[in-house]
Amino acid sequence: MATLETIAEEIRTHLPCGFEPCETCTNFVPGEGPAPADVMIVGEAPGASEDKQGRPFVGRAGRLLDQLLETAGLSRKEVFITNVLKARPPNNRDPHADEVAHSMPWLEAQLALVKPRLLIPLGRHALAHFAPGEKISEVHGQTVIALDRQLFPMYHPAAALHAKGLRDTLFEDAKALSGALAEV
């Protein structure tokens, strides 16, 4: 029977696979946190800091995520945090569809073990997997049901590092997340 650790080990040792992010990353970033967990956060792909450390959301965007979790009344240790892609795309480019498909079995296996009551896709790439056709600009900060899952989409914290106006929106969404958690 799979565990989060056996999934992580499979991710770390699956090479060679022919997919550029896997073949060029320094470290795979399977994700971390407890199972089960009420909340699962799914980002797009690891960045440079994550690639270096092999842990999700440890750079500047991760520090902002920690503040957002605190605003929502959560701590990092009680949520499971991962990404759609388990390896950093070269030059931090957007993930390709075939690379996302390559990572999906691992993400779905993690979801089956974590059994989150609320899934938080961060940014448009994560949202696209869970709610195809939805736009992050239209559904952020509210509960959405898609593919039989309760989602609470939020902008990716990295977006707020580049577009300062999104920072306030992210914190407003984090406050709304607290209410959404009480309802699920």
WOBEL-V733584 format. One record per residue. N is the residue number from 1. RES is the residue in one letter. D_CENTER is the distance of its C-alpha to the mean C-alpha in whole Angstrom. Layout:
# WOBEL-V733584
n->N res->RES d_center->D_CENTER
n->N res->RES d_center->D_CENTER
This chain:
# WOBEL-V733584
n->1 res->M d_center->24
n->2 res->A d_center->20
n->3 res->T d_center->19
n->4 res->L d_center->15
n->5 res->E d_center->18
n->6 res->T d_center->19
n->7 res->I d_center->16
n->8 res->A d_center->15
n->9 res->E d_center->19
n->10 res->E d_center->19
n->11 res->I d_center->16
n->12 res->R d_center->18
n->13 res->T d_center->21
n->14 res->H d_center->21
n->15 res->L d_center->23
n->16 res->P d_center->24
n->17 res->C d_center->22
n->18 res->G d_center->23
n->19 res->F d_center->20
n->20 res->E d_center->20
n->21 res->P d_center->17
n->22 res->C d_center->17
n->23 res->E d_center->21
n->24 res->T d_center->21
n->25 res->C d_center->18
n->26 res->T d_center->19
n->27 res->N d_center->17
n->28 res->F d_center->14
n->29 res->V d_center->11
n->30 res->P d_center->11
n->31 res->G d_center->9
n->32 res->E d_center->11
n->33 res->G d_center->12
n->34 res->P d_center->14
n->35 res->A d_center->15
n->36 res->P d_center->16
n->37 res->A d_center->14
n->38 res->D d_center->14
n->39 res->V d_center->11
n->40 res->M d_center->8
n->41 res->I d_center->4
n->42 res->V d_center->2
n->43 res->G d_center->3
n->44 res->E d_center->6
n->45 res->A d_center->8
n->46 res->P d_center->9
n->47 res->G d_center->12
n->48 res->A d_center->15
n->49 res->S d_center->15
n->50 res->E d_center->12
n->51 res->D d_center->15
n->52 res->K d_center->18
n->53 res->Q d_center->16
n->54 res->G d_center->14
n->55 res->R d_center->12
n->56 res->P d_center->8
n->57 res->F d_center->9
n->58 res->V d_center->12
n->59 res->G d_center->14
n->60 res->R d_center->15
n->61 res->A d_center->12
n->62 res->G d_center->11
n->63 res->R d_center->14
n->64 res->L d_center->14
n->65 res->L d_center->11
n->66 res->D d_center->13
n->67 res->Q d_center->16
n->68 res->L d_center->14
n->69 res->L d_center->13
n->70 res->E d_center->17
n->71 res->T d_center->18
n->72 res->A d_center->17
n->73 res->G d_center->18
n->74 res->L d_center->16
n->75 res->S d_center->15
n->76 res->R d_center->13
n->77 res->K d_center->15
n->78 res->E d_center->15
n->79 res->V d_center->11
n->80 res->F d_center->9
n->81 res->I d_center->6
n->82 res->T d_center->4
n->83 res->N d_center->4
n->84 res->V d_center->6
n->85 res->L d_center->9
n->86 res->K d_center->10
n->87 res->A d_center->12
n->88 res->R d_center->13
n->89 res->P d_center->15
n->90 res->P d_center->18
n->91 res->N d_center->19
n->92 res->N d_center->15
n->93 res->R d_center->16
n->94 res->D d_center->14
n->95 res->P d_center->13
n->96 res->H d_center->16
n->97 res->A d_center->16
n->98 res->D d_center->18
n->99 res->E d_center->15
n->100 res->V d_center->13
n->101 res->A d_center->15
n->102 res->H d_center->16
n->103 res->S d_center->13
n->104 res->M d_center->13
n->105 res->P d_center->15
n->106 res->W d_center->13
n->107 res->L d_center->10
n->108 res->E d_center->13
n->109 res->A d_center->14
n->110 res->Q d_center->12
n->111 res->L d_center->11
n->112 res->A d_center->15
n->113 res->L d_center->15
n->114 res->V d_center->13
n->115 res->K d_center->15
n->116 res->P d_center->13
n->117 res->R d_center->15
n->118 res->L d_center->12
n->119 res->L d_center->9
n->120 res->I d_center->7
n->121 res->P d_center->6
n->122 res->L d_center->6
n->123 res->G d_center->9
n->124 res->R d_center->11
n->125 res->H d_center->10
n->126 res->A d_center->7
n->127 res->L d_center->10
n->128 res->A d_center->12
n->129 res->H d_center->11
n->130 res->F d_center->11
n->131 res->A d_center->14
n->132 res->P d_center->16
n->133 res->G d_center->18
n->134 res->E d_center->17
n->135 res->K d_center->17
n->136 res->I d_center->14
n->137 res->S d_center->17
n->138 res->E d_center->19
n->139 res->V d_center->17
n->140 res->H d_center->14
n->141 res->G d_center->15
n->142 res->Q d_center->17
n->143 res->T d_center->16
n->144 res->V d_center->16
n->145 res->I d_center->17
n->146 res->A d_center->16
n->147 res->L d_center->17
n->148 res->D d_center->18
n->149 res->R d_center->15
n->150 res->Q d_center->15
n->151 res->L d_center->12
n->152 res->F d_center->12
n->153 res->P d_center->10
n->154 res->M d_center->10
n->155 res->Y d_center->11
n->156 res->H d_center->9
n->157 res->P d_center->11
n->158 res->A d_center->12
n->159 res->A d_center->14
n->160 res->A d_center->16
n->161 res->L d_center->17
n->162 res->H d_center->19
n->163 res->A d_center->20
n->164 res->K d_center->21
n->165 res->G d_center->22
n->166 res->L d_center->18
n->167 res->R d_center->18
n->168 res->D d_center->20
n->169 res->T d_center->18
n->170 res->L d_center->15
n->171 res->F d_center->17
n->172 res->E d_center->19
n->173 res->D d_center->16
n->174 res->A d_center->15
n->175 res->K d_center->19
n->176 res->A d_center->18
n->177 res->L d_center->16
n->178 res->S d_center->18
n->179 res->G d_center->20
n->180 res->A d_center->18
n->181 res->L d_center->17
n->182 res->A d_center->21
n->183 res->E d_center->22
n->184 res->V d_center->20
